[in-house]
């Protein structure tokens, strides 16, 4: 095999586990397969591996139960936070107007920020921890509604990127899950309680219940439940690959 | 009950003995069946059989003709041997009376 062929096969095989990559590349070299035959064989194996993953519940929950609905809910909260912060920063909305003060009350604003941060982080963490090998599908399912909303964004006072305030904490959650899926019980419980209280407060404040926001609750409590199960010094990670 | 390809893989691995690993098993299956055996089919089947406890795998030595890469060695477990024997017995039983099976007795094969 040429250097180019090795590189090509190496990239394709990186999508497999390290041991499997080693064995498969060795087999291809031993069999003297051509570059494209090798890429085809590895691609076939990757496709089979991905299809096998979808026989379990975790990728479905991560993609369709979490990434898709949470991205919609978090975009809503992102816009709400952006509008409220704009209102708070604009003196005209505050000076001599008690109604404006109540409208842009600080407490709901803080609750929204906490919900945004905790909800996005917990969502990202759960997606990364329950189905890391189908992460790319979850990312696509998260991006689709984002692209749709970005293309139809019509609020002149705000940048369209205000929809995406949740992306950074969500990525941080995913990165944390990929690095180590262990979270201490206390911080997990505190963030879940805070998230739940904020949501209840906002619901009672607005007088309406937003069902989509409910999608943000369960990842936070899942983090609590999984944190409880993890024992220190254990080699068994609570992950599913 | 094993599938056809699972039986082929186990039989090839048993016949290769200590030298049973991915590339060798693939070559043996292709030589026997005269059909192409994809790496995807081979390794997903190996994983499935390992999950069922019908075979064991471990990473073996690296050789120069493999570019210094390790082999994934395969060993069939007693449970795997029993499953293969059950499959073989079932095929033999169901084949009784079939024209090709009768011909075999007459030395057609």
Interface residues (C-beta under 8 A of the other chain):
Chain A: X1 X6 X19 X20 X22 X23 X24 X25 X26 X27 X28 X29 X30 X31 X41 X42 X44 X45 X46 X47 X48 X49 X52
Chain B: X21 X22 X23 X26 X27 X38 X39 X40 X41 X43 X44 X59 X62 X63 X65 X66 X67 X69 X70 X71 X72
